[in-house]
Structures are given as C-alpha cells and as structure tokens.
Amino acid sequence: MSDNDQPATALAPAAAEDPSATKTRRLRRMARPPSVDAAAPGSDSPARASGCGTAPSPAKASKTELVLALLRREEGATLAELTRATGWLPHSTRAALTGLRKRGHTIGKGRRGEVTCYAIKESAE
C-alpha cells in the first residue's frame, strides 16, 4: 500500500484525536415545517371530497394602498403619520413616495405648521 492509498485519518492523526480540530456538521432544517392542512393531491380531504372549498379570505390591504389612502385625505399625511401607519423607517417611506411618483401619481408637498405634508394632487381634466 502506497502513501497515497492510506485513509485520511492516517495522514492526519492529530486531527482525528482532537475533537475540536474536526468540524461539526449542522443538520439542515426546513424553512418551515410542512403544513398539516396541506393535503396531498390524492388524499381524501373533506373539502375536496364534497367539491366545495372554503371561500377565499379578503385580501389584506397592502402598505402601499394604506399610504395612498392617507395621501388621498383632504389634509394629506405627514412623514410621521406615514411611518407610524406602515411601520417603515422614514427613508423607506420617502422611497415609497418616489415609487408612487414613478407609477404616475402626482404627489404634492405642502406645510402643516412646521411639518411637511404630502398629498395626492388630483389632475385637472
């Protein structure tokens, strides 16, 4: 048997004896466990057997729609009101306003006391 044919443990006996020298492998976990409600395609779930499914739940309003609703108010919305309603940071909120402008909304800036106020401007057609 030549030196190249020896097992790796024989080449590095110190690494085999020292447990801290070897790397431990972590088991990979799924991002989320499989859903109990998710039925396999061939399974006999009650909803599939009767041919009736549950009614789809109403879609949750997105944060962008919430921002639009606040901007459509007569008094508009301040940056503090927008960040409080969405949970975004101020720079993210301003970026969302820029995104709305890019989608064709006309957003005007005004003052409410000492605070800047943003509002959707309706086009004069």
A tleap script that builds the chain and sets N, CA, C and O, in Angstrom:
source leaprc.protein.ff14SB
mol = sequence {
  NMET SER ASP ASN ASP GLN PRO ALA THR ALA
  LEU ALA PRO ALA ALA ALA GLU ASP PRO SER
  ALA THR LYS THR ARG ARG LEU ARG ARG MET
  ALA ARG PRO PRO SER VAL ASP ALA ALA ALA
  PRO GLY SER ASP SER PRO ALA ARG ALA SER
  GLY CYS GLY THR ALA PRO SER PRO ALA LYS
  ALA SER LYS THR GLU LEU VAL LEU ALA LEU
  LEU ARG ARG GLU GLU GLY ALA THR LEU ALA
  GLU LEU THR ARG ALA THR GLY TRP LEU PRO
  HIE SER THR ARG ALA ALA LEU THR GLY LEU
  ARG LYS ARG GLY HIE THR ILE GLY LYS GLY
  ARG ARG GLY GLU VAL THR CYS TYR ALA ILE
  LYS GLU SER ALA CGLU
}
set mol.1.N position { 0.851 -1.169 0.000 }
set mol.1.CA position { 0.000 0.000 0.000 }
set mol.1.C position { 0.896 1.230 0.000 }
set mol.1.O position { 1.786 1.346 0.842 }
set mol.2.N position { 0.675 2.137 -0.920 }
set mol.2.CA position { 1.497 3.335 -1.004 }
set mol.2.C position { 0.960 4.401 -0.055 }
set mol.2.O position { -0.104 4.240 0.542 }
set mol.3.N position { 1.718 5.500 0.076 }
set mol.3.CA position { 1.300 6.588 0.956 }
set mol.3.C position { 0.009 7.243 0.492 }
set mol.3.O position { -0.756 7.746 1.315 }
set mol.4.N position { -0.245 7.245 -0.799 }
set mol.4.CA position { -1.461 7.862 -1.339 }
set mol.4.C position { -2.707 7.029 -1.087 }
set mol.4.O position { -3.823 7.547 -1.126 }
set mol.5.N position { -2.521 5.734 -0.828 }
set mol.5.CA position { -3.665 4.850 -0.628 }
set mol.5.C position { -4.131 4.799 0.821 }
set mol.5.O position { -5.119 4.129 1.123 }
set mol.6.N position { -3.443 5.488 1.719 }
set mol.6.CA position { -3.820 5.452 3.121 }
set mol.6.C position { -5.067 6.296 3.371 }
set mol.6.O position { -5.282 7.297 2.688 }
set mol.7.N position { -5.890 5.903 4.344 }
set mol.7.CA position { -7.067 6.708 4.674 }
set mol.7.C position { -6.665 8.078 5.214 }
set mol.7.O position { -5.547 8.269 5.693 }
set mol.8.N position { -7.569 8.998 5.130 }
set mol.8.CA position { -7.299 10.378 5.543 }
set mol.8.C position { -6.974 10.473 7.027 }
set mol.8.O position { -6.213 11.354 7.426 }
set mol.9.N position { -7.525 9.596 7.851 }
set mol.9.CA position { -7.246 9.647 9.283 }
set mol.9.C position { -5.811 9.255 9.575 }
set mol.9.O position { -5.214 9.718 10.547 }
set mol.10.N position { -5.268 8.406 8.733 }
set mol.10.CA position { -3.887 8.002 8.946 }
set mol.10.C position { -2.935 9.127 8.561 }
set mol.10.O position { -1.847 9.237 9.126 }
set mol.11.N position { -3.332 9.965 7.605 }
set mol.11.CA position { -2.484 11.067 7.191 }
set mol.11.C position { -2.445 12.167 8.238 }
set mol.11.O position { -1.428 12.843 8.395 }
set mol.12.N position { -3.531 12.346 8.946 }
set mol.12.CA position { -3.607 13.411 9.947 }
set mol.12.C position { -4.098 12.841 11.260 }
set mol.12.O position { -5.254 13.049 11.626 }
set mol.13.N position { -3.241 12.121 11.983 }
set mol.13.CA position { -3.695 11.502 13.228 }
set mol.13.C position { -4.040 12.522 14.302 }
set mol.13.O position { -4.889 12.246 15.150 }
set mol.14.N position { -3.412 13.688 14.292 }
set mol.14.CA position { -3.701 14.689 15.319 }
set mol.14.C position { -5.117 15.219 15.173 }
set mol.14.O position { -5.785 15.481 16.174 }
set mol.15.N position { -5.584 15.382 13.940 }
set mol.15.CA position { -6.933 15.882 13.711 }
set mol.15.C position { -7.974 14.854 14.121 }
set mol.15.O position { -9.055 15.219 14.585 }
set mol.16.N position { -7.663 13.573 13.958 }
set mol.16.CA position { -8.616 12.527 14.310 }
set mol.16.C position { -8.733 12.389 15.825 }
set mol.16.O position { -9.806 12.053 16.328 }
set mol.17.N position { -7.657 12.640 16.560 }
set mol.17.CA position { -7.683 12.502 18.006 }
set mol.17.C position { -8.278 13.723 18.695 }
set mol.17.O position { -8.913 13.591 19.742 }
set mol.18.N position { -8.081 14.910 18.123 }
set mol.18.CA position { -8.543 16.144 18.742 }
set mol.18.C position { -9.951 16.470 18.224 }
set mol.18.O position { -10.093 16.824 17.054 }
set mol.19.N position { -10.994 16.362 19.059 }
set mol.19.CA position { -12.354 16.630 18.572 }
set mol.19.C position { -12.577 18.088 18.194 }
set mol.19.O position { -13.449 18.377 17.375 }
set mol.20.N position { -11.812 19.016 18.767 }
set mol.20.CA position { -12.001 20.426 18.429 }
set mol.20.C position { -11.437 20.739 17.049 }
set mol.20.O position { -11.810 21.750 16.453 }
set mol.21.N position { -10.548 19.896 16.527 }
set mol.21.CA position { -9.949 20.134 15.218 }
set mol.21.C position { -10.905 19.746 14.093 }
set mol.21.O position { -10.788 20.262 12.982 }
set mol.22.N position { -11.830 18.861 14.360 }
set mol.22.CA position { -12.759 18.451 13.310 }
set mol.22.C position { -13.955 19.390 13.303 }
set mol.22.O position { -14.391 19.882 14.344 }
set mol.23.N position { -14.460 19.620 12.135 }
set mol.23.CA position { -15.633 20.486 12.009 }
set mol.23.C position { -16.891 19.663 12.268 }
set mol.23.O position { -17.026 18.535 11.793 }
set mol.24.N position { -17.789 20.243 13.018 }
set mol.24.CA position { -19.057 19.563 13.246 }
set mol.24.C position { -20.039 19.993 12.174 }
set mol.24.O position { -20.059 21.152 11.760 }
set mol.25.N position { -20.827 19.080 11.744 }
set mol.25.CA position { -21.835 19.382 10.734 }
set mol.25.C position { -23.156 19.679 11.418 }
set mol.25.O position { -23.572 18.985 12.345 }
set mol.26.N position { -23.796 20.715 10.940 }
set mol.26.CA position { -25.119 21.036 11.448 }
set mol.26.C position { -26.156 20.418 10.533 }
set mol.26.O position { -26.021 20.425 9.309 }
set mol.27.N position { -27.165 19.899 11.138 }
set mol.27.CA position { -28.247 19.353 10.337 }
set mol.27.C position { -29.030 20.489 9.712 }
set mol.27.O position { -29.292 21.497 10.368 }
set mol.28.N position { -29.402 20.341 8.465 }
set mol.28.CA position { -30.184 21.367 7.789 }
set mol.28.C position { -31.643 21.169 8.135 }
set mol.28.O position { -32.168 20.057 8.093 }
set mol.29.N position { -32.285 22.267 8.476 }
set mol.29.CA position { -33.704 22.210 8.799 }
set mol.29.C position { -34.481 22.870 7.684 }
set mol.29.O position { -33.967 23.721 6.958 }
set mol.30.N position { -35.719 22.464 7.563 }
set mol.30.CA position { -36.596 23.083 6.575 }
set mol.30.C position { -36.926 24.498 7.048 }
set mol.30.O position { -36.958 24.770 8.248 }
set mol.31.N position { -37.171 25.391 6.096 }
set mol.31.CA position { -37.505 26.762 6.450 }
set mol.31.C position { -38.761 26.809 7.307 }
set mol.31.O position { -38.830 27.569 8.273 }
set mol.32.N position { -39.723 26.023 6.967 }
set mol.32.CA position { -40.922 25.909 7.790 }
set mol.32.C position { -41.422 24.478 7.682 }
set mol.32.O position { -41.261 23.840 6.642 }
set mol.33.N position { -42.016 23.978 8.727 }
set mol.33.CA position { -42.491 22.598 8.677 }
set mol.33.C position { -43.643 22.469 7.692 }
set mol.33.O position { -44.359 23.438 7.441 }
set mol.34.N position { -43.824 21.294 7.142 }
set mol.34.CA position { -44.936 21.111 6.214 }
set mol.34.C position { -46.261 21.378 6.906 }
set mol.34.O position { -46.442 21.055 8.080 }
set mol.35.N position { -47.168 21.964 6.172 }
set mol.35.CA position { -48.464 22.333 6.734 }
set mol.35.C position { -49.312 21.093 6.961 }
set mol.35.O position { -49.353 20.194 6.122 }
set mol.36.N position { -49.982 21.053 8.092 }
set mol.36.CA position { -50.870 19.941 8.403 }
set mol.36.C position { -52.106 20.009 7.513 }
set mol.36.O position { -52.665 18.979 7.135 }
set mol.37.N position { -52.533 21.242 7.176 }
set mol.37.CA position { -53.728 21.416 6.367 }
set mol.37.C position { -53.511 21.081 4.902 }
set mol.37.O position { -54.466 20.790 4.182 }
set mol.38.N position { -52.270 21.120 4.459 }
set mol.38.CA position { -51.997 20.874 3.041 }
set mol.38.C position { -52.195 19.400 2.762 }
set mol.38.O position { -51.457 18.555 3.270 }
set mol.39.N position { -53.159 19.106 1.979 }
set mol.39.CA position { -53.473 17.724 1.638 }
set mol.39.C position { -52.715 17.334 0.387 }
set mol.39.O position { -52.529 18.143 -0.522 }
set mol.40.N position { -52.282 16.094 0.350 }
set mol.40.CA position { -51.601 15.582 -0.833 }
set mol.40.C position { -52.606 15.515 -1.975 }
set mol.40.O position { -53.809 15.425 -1.729 }
set mol.41.N position { -52.136 15.558 -3.218 }
set mol.41.CA position { -53.067 15.565 -4.348 }
set mol.41.C position { -54.033 14.389 -4.366 }
set mol.41.O position { -55.164 14.538 -4.828 }
set mol.42.N position { -53.629 13.250 -3.885 }
set mol.42.CA position { -54.516 12.090 -3.929 }
set mol.42.C position { -55.248 11.836 -2.628 }
set mol.42.O position { -55.943 10.826 -2.519 }
set mol.43.N position { -55.128 12.684 -1.657 }
set mol.43.CA position { -55.741 12.427 -0.356 }
set mol.43.C position { -57.226 12.734 -0.379 }
set mol.43.O position { -57.727 13.416 -1.274 }
set mol.44.N position { -57.908 12.224 0.608 }
set mol.44.CA position { -59.359 12.414 0.698 }
set mol.44.C position { -59.677 13.461 1.744 }
set mol.44.O position { -60.165 13.124 2.823 }
set mol.45.N position { -59.416 14.704 1.453 }
set mol.45.CA position { -59.769 15.752 2.397 }
set mol.45.C position { -61.251 16.059 2.240 }
set mol.45.O position { -61.783 15.921 1.139 }
set mol.46.N position { -61.945 16.475 3.317 }
set mol.46.CA position { -63.374 16.738 3.234 }
set mol.46.C position { -63.721 17.814 2.217 }
set mol.46.O position { -64.733 17.690 1.527 }
set mol.47.N position { -62.930 18.850 2.102 }
set mol.47.CA position { -63.244 19.923 1.161 }
set mol.47.C position { -63.164 19.439 -0.276 }
set mol.47.O position { -63.964 19.847 -1.117 }
set mol.48.N position { -62.205 18.573 -0.561 }
set mol.48.CA position { -62.073 18.061 -1.920 }
set mol.48.C position { -63.146 17.030 -2.225 }
set mol.48.O position { -63.649 16.957 -3.346 }
set mol.49.N position { -63.494 16.233 -1.220 }
set mol.49.CA position { -64.474 15.183 -1.449 }
set mol.49.C position { -65.847 15.779 -1.749 }
set mol.49.O position { -66.576 15.254 -2.590 }
set mol.50.N position { -66.207 16.861 -1.076 }
set mol.50.CA position { -67.524 17.435 -1.285 }
set mol.50.C position { -67.554 18.380 -2.472 }
set mol.50.O position { -68.628 18.791 -2.913 }
set mol.51.N position { -66.394 18.726 -2.988 }
set mol.51.CA position { -66.347 19.606 -4.146 }
set mol.51.C position { -66.470 21.077 -3.782 }
set mol.51.O position { -66.489 21.935 -4.665 }
set mol.52.N position { -66.552 21.372 -2.512 }
set mol.52.CA position { -66.670 22.768 -2.126 }
set mol.52.C position { -65.431 23.165 -1.343 }
set mol.52.O position { -65.005 22.457 -0.430 }
set mol.53.N position { -64.881 24.259 -1.694 }
set mol.53.CA position { -63.727 24.783 -0.983 }
set mol.53.C position { -64.175 25.898 -0.069 }
set mol.53.O position { -65.328 26.327 -0.108 }
set mol.54.N position { -63.289 26.348 0.723 }
set mol.54.CA position { -63.628 27.483 1.583 }
set mol.54.C position { -63.576 28.749 0.756 }
set mol.54.O position { -62.823 28.841 -0.214 }
set mol.55.N position { -64.366 29.705 1.138 }
set mol.55.CA position { -64.386 30.981 0.421 }
set mol.55.C position { -63.054 31.676 0.635 }
set mol.55.O position { -62.538 31.680 1.752 }
set mol.56.N position { -62.488 32.261 -0.405 }
set mol.56.CA position { -61.212 32.944 -0.221 }
set mol.56.C position { -61.359 34.128 0.726 }
set mol.56.O position { -62.332 34.879 0.665 }
set mol.57.N position { -60.384 34.275 1.590 }
set mol.57.CA position { -60.438 35.382 2.537 }
set mol.57.C position { -60.136 36.680 1.794 }
set mol.57.O position { -59.379 36.677 0.824 }
set mol.58.N position { -60.717 37.778 2.237 }
set mol.58.CA position { -60.451 39.044 1.552 }
set mol.58.C position { -58.971 39.396 1.664 }
set mol.58.O position { -58.337 39.168 2.695 }
set mol.59.N position { -58.444 39.948 0.595 }
set mol.59.CA position { -57.026 40.284 0.570 }
set mol.59.C position { -56.728 41.389 1.575 }
set mol.59.O position { -57.469 42.366 1.691 }
set mol.60.N position { -55.643 41.215 2.288 }
set mol.60.CA position { -55.223 42.220 3.257 }
set mol.60.C position { -54.688 43.421 2.483 }
set mol.60.O position { -53.929 43.271 1.526 }
set mol.61.N position { -55.088 44.588 2.903 }
set mol.61.CA position { -54.643 45.803 2.221 }
set mol.61.C position { -53.134 45.929 2.350 }
set mol.61.O position { -52.579 45.752 3.435 }
set mol.62.N position { -52.477 46.233 1.247 }
set mol.62.CA position { -51.030 46.371 1.290 }
set mol.62.C position { -50.666 47.717 1.907 }
set mol.62.O position { -51.501 48.614 2.027 }
set mol.63.N position { -49.424 47.830 2.288 }
set mol.63.CA position { -48.979 49.079 2.902 }
set mol.63.C position { -48.982 50.207 1.881 }
set mol.63.O position { -49.212 51.363 2.235 }
set mol.64.N position { -48.728 49.882 0.623 }
set mol.64.CA position { -48.772 50.912 -0.413 }
set mol.64.C position { -50.181 51.457 -0.560 }
set mol.64.O position { -50.367 52.660 -0.742 }
set mol.65.N position { -51.179 50.577 -0.483 }
set mol.65.CA position { -52.570 51.037 -0.542 }
set mol.65.C position { -52.908 51.890 0.674 }
set mol.65.O position { -53.674 52.849 0.569 }
set mol.66.N position { -52.343 51.546 1.822 }
set mol.66.CA position { -52.550 52.329 3.036 }
set mol.66.C position { -51.946 53.726 2.871 }
set mol.66.O position { -52.556 54.723 3.258 }
set mol.67.N position { -50.747 53.788 2.294 }
set mol.67.CA position { -50.104 55.085 2.050 }
set mol.67.C position { -50.957 55.916 1.099 }
set mol.67.O position { -51.160 57.108 1.331 }
set mol.68.N position { -51.458 55.299 0.033 }
set mol.68.CA position { -52.313 56.020 -0.917 }
set mol.68.C position { -53.569 56.550 -0.236 }
set mol.68.O position { -53.995 57.673 -0.505 }
set mol.69.N position { -54.160 55.752 0.639 }
set mol.69.CA position { -55.367 56.197 1.345 }
set mol.69.C position { -55.066 57.400 2.234 }
set mol.69.O position { -55.864 58.334 2.313 }
set mol.70.N position { -53.919 57.377 2.901 }
set mol.70.CA position { -53.553 58.513 3.747 }
set mol.70.C position { -53.266 59.759 2.912 }
set mol.70.O position { -53.612 60.869 3.318 }
set mol.71.N position { -52.640 59.585 1.759 }
set mol.71.CA position { -52.316 60.723 0.902 }
set mol.71.C position { -53.552 61.311 0.233 }
set mol.71.O position { -53.556 62.485 -0.137 }
set mol.72.N position { -54.607 60.501 0.073 }
set mol.72.CA position { -55.831 60.988 -0.573 }
set mol.72.C position { -56.722 61.782 0.378 }
set mol.72.O position { -57.693 62.404 -0.055 }
set mol.73.N position { -56.398 61.765 1.671 }
set mol.73.CA position { -57.189 62.558 2.610 }
set mol.73.C position { -57.060 64.028 2.254 }
set mol.73.O position { -56.084 64.439 1.626 }
set mol.74.N position { -58.037 64.810 2.651 }
set mol.74.CA position { -58.036 66.235 2.341 }
set mol.74.C position { -56.807 66.938 2.915 }
set mol.74.O position { -56.208 67.792 2.261 }
set mol.75.N position { -56.437 66.572 4.142 }
set mol.75.CA position { -55.279 67.211 4.772 }
set mol.75.C position { -53.969 66.532 4.405 }
set mol.75.O position { -52.906 67.025 4.782 }
set mol.76.N position { -54.008 65.416 3.683 }
set mol.76.CA position { -52.799 64.704 3.316 }
set mol.76.C position { -52.233 63.947 4.500 }
set mol.76.O position { -52.970 63.578 5.415 }
set mol.77.N position { -50.933 63.715 4.491 }
set mol.77.CA position { -50.293 62.984 5.582 }
set mol.77.C position { -48.866 63.479 5.759 }
set mol.77.O position { -48.178 63.798 4.789 }
set mol.78.N position { -48.439 63.537 6.997 }
set mol.78.CA position { -47.049 63.906 7.278 }
set mol.78.C position { -46.196 62.647 7.229 }
set mol.78.O position { -46.720 61.533 7.231 }
set mol.79.N position { -44.894 62.826 7.184 }
set mol.79.CA position { -43.986 61.693 7.167 }
set mol.79.C position { -44.141 60.870 8.448 }
set mol.79.O position { -44.076 59.642 8.410 }
set mol.80.N position { -44.344 61.537 9.565 }
set mol.80.CA position { -44.525 60.828 10.838 }
set mol.80.C position { -45.791 59.971 10.817 }
set mol.80.O position { -45.790 58.851 11.328 }
set mol.81.N position { -46.869 60.491 10.228 }
set mol.81.CA position { -48.110 59.712 10.128 }
set mol.81.C position { -47.922 58.501 9.221 }
set mol.81.O position { -48.425 57.416 9.512 }
set mol.82.N position { -47.203 58.686 8.133 }
set mol.82.CA position { -46.973 57.578 7.201 }
set mol.82.C position { -46.099 56.499 7.830 }
set mol.82.O position { -46.379 55.310 7.681 }
set mol.83.N position { -45.045 56.905 8.530 }
set mol.83.CA position { -44.167 55.912 9.160 }
set mol.83.C position { -44.877 55.185 10.298 }
set mol.83.O position { -44.660 53.990 10.493 }
set mol.84.N position { -45.711 55.877 11.041 }
set mol.84.CA position { -46.468 55.250 12.129 }
set mol.84.C position { -47.468 54.246 11.580 }
set mol.84.O position { -47.663 53.181 12.167 }
set mol.85.N position { -48.106 54.574 10.460 }
set mol.85.CA position { -49.128 53.689 9.891 }
set mol.85.C position { -48.519 52.440 9.250 }
set mol.85.O position { -49.101 51.358 9.322 }
set mol.86.N position { -47.352 52.587 8.624 }
set mol.86.CA position { -46.765 51.468 7.894 }
set mol.86.C position { -45.727 50.692 8.691 }
set mol.86.O position { -45.494 49.513 8.426 }
set mol.87.N position { -45.104 51.342 9.663 }
set mol.87.CA position { -44.030 50.684 10.394 }
set mol.87.C position { -42.692 50.787 9.678 }
set mol.87.O position { -41.708 50.187 10.111 }
set mol.88.N position { -42.649 51.544 8.585 }
set mol.88.CA position { -41.410 51.731 7.832 }
set mol.88.C position { -40.562 52.807 8.492 }
set mol.88.O position { -41.051 53.617 9.280 }
set mol.89.N position { -39.295 52.793 8.154 }
set mol.89.CA position { -38.403 53.879 8.555 }
set mol.89.C position { -38.632 55.065 7.623 }
set mol.89.O position { -39.152 54.890 6.521 }
set mol.90.N position { -38.250 56.280 8.052 }
set mol.90.CA position { -38.504 57.447 7.203 }
set mol.90.C position { -37.918 57.344 5.802 }
set mol.90.O position { -38.566 57.752 4.838 }
set mol.91.N position { -36.706 56.807 5.665 }
set mol.91.CA position { -36.124 56.725 4.324 }
set mol.91.C position { -36.879 55.731 3.446 }
set mol.91.O position { -36.967 55.926 2.233 }
set mol.92.N position { -37.422 54.675 4.036 }
set mol.92.CA position { -38.222 53.718 3.273 }
set mol.92.C position { -39.542 54.343 2.845 }
set mol.92.O position { -40.031 54.082 1.746 }
set mol.93.N position { -40.116 55.165 3.710 }
set mol.93.CA position { -41.374 55.838 3.397 }
set mol.93.C position { -41.182 56.830 2.253 }
set mol.93.O position { -42.014 56.910 1.349 }
set mol.94.N position { -40.092 57.582 2.294 }
set mol.94.CA position { -39.812 58.515 1.196 }
set mol.94.C position { -39.555 57.762 -0.101 }
set mol.94.O position { -39.943 58.228 -1.172 }
set mol.95.N position { -38.906 56.608 -0.019 }
set mol.95.CA position { -38.678 55.788 -1.214 }
set mol.95.C position { -40.007 55.279 -1.782 }
set mol.95.O position { -40.164 55.183 -2.999 }
set mol.96.N position { -40.954 54.958 -0.909 }
set mol.96.CA position { -42.275 54.528 -1.374 }
set mol.96.C position { -42.991 55.670 -2.085 }
set mol.96.O position { -43.682 55.445 -3.079 }
set mol.97.N position { -42.830 56.893 -1.583 }
set mol.97.CA position { -43.424 58.057 -2.248 }
set mol.97.C position { -42.806 58.239 -3.638 }
set mol.97.O position { -43.511 58.565 -4.593 }
set mol.98.N position { -41.505 58.032 -3.746 }
set mol.98.CA position { -40.844 58.113 -5.048 }
set mol.98.C position { -41.378 57.032 -5.978 }
set mol.98.O position { -41.598 57.287 -7.162 }
set mol.99.N position { -41.587 55.842 -5.459 }
set mol.99.CA position { -42.149 54.759 -6.265 }
set mol.99.C position { -43.546 55.084 -6.759 }
set mol.99.O position { -43.897 54.752 -7.891 }
set mol.100.N position { -44.349 55.730 -5.918 }
set mol.100.CA position { -45.691 56.133 -6.334 }
set mol.100.C position { -45.615 57.182 -7.442 }
set mol.100.O position { -46.418 57.169 -8.375 }
set mol.101.N position { -44.645 58.086 -7.332 }
set mol.101.CA position { -44.460 59.093 -8.395 }
set mol.101.C position { -44.092 58.416 -9.706 }
set mol.101.O position { -44.583 58.807 -10.765 }
set mol.102.N position { -43.247 57.421 -9.645 }
set mol.102.CA position { -42.832 56.701 -10.852 }
set mol.102.C position { -43.990 55.936 -11.477 }
set mol.102.O position { -43.988 55.691 -12.683 }
set mol.103.N position { -44.970 55.561 -10.681 }
set mol.103.CA position { -46.152 54.865 -11.194 }
set mol.103.C position { -47.201 55.824 -11.737 }
set mol.103.O position { -48.259 55.392 -12.194 }
set mol.104.N position { -46.919 57.114 -11.691 }
set mol.104.CA position { -47.827 58.075 -12.300 }
set mol.104.C position { -48.645 58.920 -11.352 }
set mol.104.O position { -49.414 59.770 -11.801 }
set mol.105.N position { -48.506 58.714 -10.055 }
set mol.105.CA position { -49.240 59.541 -9.093 }
set mol.105.C position { -48.533 60.887 -8.937 }
set mol.105.O position { -47.304 60.953 -8.900 }
set mol.106.N position { -49.311 61.942 -8.847 }
set mol.106.CA position { -48.749 63.266 -8.622 }
set mol.106.C position { -48.863 63.569 -7.143 }
set mol.106.O position { -49.962 63.728 -6.612 }
set mol.107.N position { -47.722 63.647 -6.483 }
set mol.107.CA position { -47.695 63.872 -5.036 }
set mol.107.C position { -47.153 65.267 -4.783 }
set mol.107.O position { -46.034 65.597 -5.178 }
set mol.108.N position { -47.967 66.085 -4.115 }
set mol.108.CA position { -47.562 67.446 -3.800 }
set mol.108.C position { -47.096 67.557 -2.368 }
set mol.108.O position { -47.505 66.785 -1.501 }
set mol.109.N position { -46.236 68.527 -2.133 }
set mol.109.CA position { -45.743 68.793 -0.785 }
set mol.109.C position { -46.277 70.141 -0.331 }
set mol.109.O position { -46.303 71.112 -1.088 }
set mol.110.N position { -46.691 70.174 0.893 }
set mol.110.CA position { -47.159 71.414 1.493 }
set mol.110.C position { -46.681 71.485 2.925 }
set mol.110.O position { -45.910 70.639 3.379 }
set mol.111.N position { -47.143 72.497 3.630 }
set mol.111.CA position { -46.761 72.658 5.021 }
set mol.111.C position { -48.003 72.612 5.900 }
set mol.111.O position { -49.033 73.200 5.567 }
set mol.112.N position { -47.902 71.927 6.996 }
set mol.112.CA position { -48.927 71.935 8.025 }
set mol.112.C position { -48.223 72.407 9.287 }
set mol.112.O position { -47.666 71.613 10.045 }
set mol.113.N position { -48.262 73.711 9.492 }
set mol.113.CA position { -47.490 74.287 10.594 }
set mol.113.C position { -46.013 74.254 10.225 }
set mol.113.O position { -45.602 74.851 9.230 }
set mol.114.N position { -45.222 73.560 11.024 }
set mol.114.CA position { -43.780 73.437 10.772 }
set mol.114.C position { -43.420 72.118 10.094 }
set mol.114.O position { -42.244 71.852 9.844 }
set mol.115.N position { -44.417 71.294 9.795 }
set mol.115.CA position { -44.168 69.949 9.289 }
set mol.115.C position { -44.552 69.860 7.819 }
set mol.115.O position { -45.559 70.431 7.399 }
set mol.116.N position { -43.744 69.140 7.035 }
set mol.116.CA position { -44.056 68.919 5.638 }
set mol.116.C position { -45.174 67.902 5.523 }
set mol.116.O position { -45.180 66.880 6.208 }
set mol.117.N position { -46.120 68.199 4.645 }
set mol.117.CA position { -47.279 67.344 4.456 }
set mol.117.C position { -47.324 66.916 2.997 }
set mol.117.O position { -47.109 67.735 2.103 }
set mol.118.N position { -47.598 65.650 2.751 }
set mol.118.CA position { -47.671 65.108 1.395 }
set mol.118.C position { -49.125 64.791 1.074 }
set mol.118.O position { -49.874 64.348 1.944 }
set mol.119.N position { -49.523 65.019 -0.176 }
set mol.119.CA position { -50.899 64.720 -0.584 }
set mol.119.C position { -50.909 64.396 -2.077 }
set mol.119.O position { -50.075 64.881 -2.841 }
set mol.120.N position { -51.866 63.573 -2.469 }
set mol.120.CA position { -52.067 63.268 -3.888 }
set mol.120.C position { -52.764 64.445 -4.524 }
set mol.120.O position { -53.792 64.904 -4.026 }
set mol.121.N position { -52.221 64.938 -5.613 }
set mol.121.CA position { -52.864 66.013 -6.352 }
set mol.121.C position { -53.725 65.400 -7.438 }
set mol.121.O position { -53.252 64.598 -8.244 }
set mol.122.N position { -54.978 65.779 -7.454 }
set mol.122.CA position { -55.883 65.302 -8.493 }
set mol.122.C position { -55.621 66.117 -9.762 }
set mol.122.O position { -55.469 67.338 -9.710 }
set mol.123.N position { -55.573 65.432 -10.883 }
set mol.123.CA position { -55.327 66.131 -12.140 }
set mol.123.C position { -56.567 66.907 -12.547 }
set mol.123.O position { -57.690 66.446 -12.345 }
set mol.124.N position { -56.362 68.086 -13.119 }
set mol.124.CA position { -57.477 68.958 -13.555 }
set mol.124.C position { -57.810 68.621 -14.993 }
set mol.124.O position { -57.299 69.246 -15.922 }
set mol.125.N position { -58.667 67.632 -15.173 }
set mol.125.CA position { -59.055 67.247 -16.540 }
set mol.125.C position { -60.430 67.730 -16.854 }
set mol.125.O position { -60.928 67.502 -17.956 }
savepdb mol mol.pdb
quit
